[in-house]
Every structure is written in structure tokens, then in C-alpha cells.
């Protein structure tokens, strides 16, 4: 029995020695912490760096809003005293207020309506102003010496409105609904101007083309033709051009 017990111990020791050598050959089984994933390897995509931050010019926009609002607040009482409240029925004056609302509300529709309504007419005013008011007579009053200089200076907003509207459309986009909205507004303003203003003022040319020319037709027929011609020959070409130049909001 002792001999068998010794033989079992020897065999157990031999087996234990072999298993130890096998473990030594395969290397120690050490628990390893997971390797940190490289930030940029050939297998992984390169890291995306944010690059320089672009700061939005909030200060400039706020300055434009405040300056424009201050100008309108200055213009309104002066125009009211010198020209009367009916003067604000001019499409340029209406666009002045619509642009103010578009600035503060960041409304692409309002800015687009103002652009469709007066951008072409303001460019015509600018050309007339550069020719001394002799082209179509729109800016002729700017060269009348009997009008105070400060009053004529306020009317220089006609020069500033087109670049301001183009800047707004660049930032906000052009709303394609502006054509219908501005046409609807014009169809309300033109009859109201015809019914409530003095023919000598000829606001929005509702009593005849130009400042001194009488209507070649009956007043009501001329007004109807004007309501058709203004959207067709002014608003529609402006709409086509603006939708090509500016993206949607």
C-alpha cells in the first residue's frame, strides 16, 4: 500500500510540474486594462477639429435696429407737420414702416414685401435724384430751394432703403409669398389714396402719371389700369429677380 501511495504521489508531482511548464511557456495570464483608443489611427477616422468660432455680429444688427428706429421716430413727426398724415400713404413711406417691422421681427415676409413693392421704384428715384430730378420728376422736390434743408435731408432715406432691403434679404431670405401679399396691400392702398387725398399731391400717382401730367383717361378707369399695371410691370419683374438672387427663408 505504501508503495502504491508513493507511486501516486510521484505521478501527481510529475503532472503538476508539466502543467507549470506549460503555463510558463504560454506566458503569465495577467489581467490587462483595456488599451486606450487612439485619437487618430489608420483604422479610425481623423479627429474633427472645430476650427475658429464665428461670432455673429449681434452688436452690428442691434445698432442697425436702433439707428433705423431712431430715424423713423425723427421722420414721422416732421413729415406729419410738413406734409400731413396722408403723405404716409406713399408706397415708399409704407415700405419704411414695413422695413422697421421686418428688422425687429426678423420677418422674411415683411422684408420681401417691402423689396417687391419699392425696390425698383427706389432705384428709379435714385436715378432721378442723380439727374437733378429731370428724369421722371420723382426726386424733383429735393432741388426746390423753398423746402428746408433738414426736410430734404430726411428724404435721403430713399437712397438708403434699397441697400438695407438687400442686406435683409441676404440675411433672412426671400419669401415667395411676398408677390401676392404686396399686391393685396397695393390694392387696398391705391383706392384709399384715391378717395382720401388731394389730387394736387397725386400720391402714388393715382390721379395721373408723373407729378404734373393729368390722367389721359377717366379717373376711375385710370385707377383700375394702375392697379393692374403696378403688379404686372413692377412687382412681378422684381419678384422674378429676387427669387433668383436670394434663397428661401
SULKACOR-V631496 format. One record per helix or strand. SS is the DSSP state (A for helix, B for strand). FROM is the first residue (numbers start at 1). LEN is the number of residues. If there is no record, write none. Layout:
ss=SS from=FROM len=LEN
ss=SS from=FROM len=LEN
This chain:
ss=A from=2 len=25
ss=A from=58 len=26
ss=A from=85 len=5
ss=A from=91 len=15
ss=A from=108 len=23
ss=A from=140 len=4
ss=A from=149 len=6
ss=A from=157 len=16
ss=A from=178 len=19
ss=A from=203 len=3
ss=A from=219 len=27
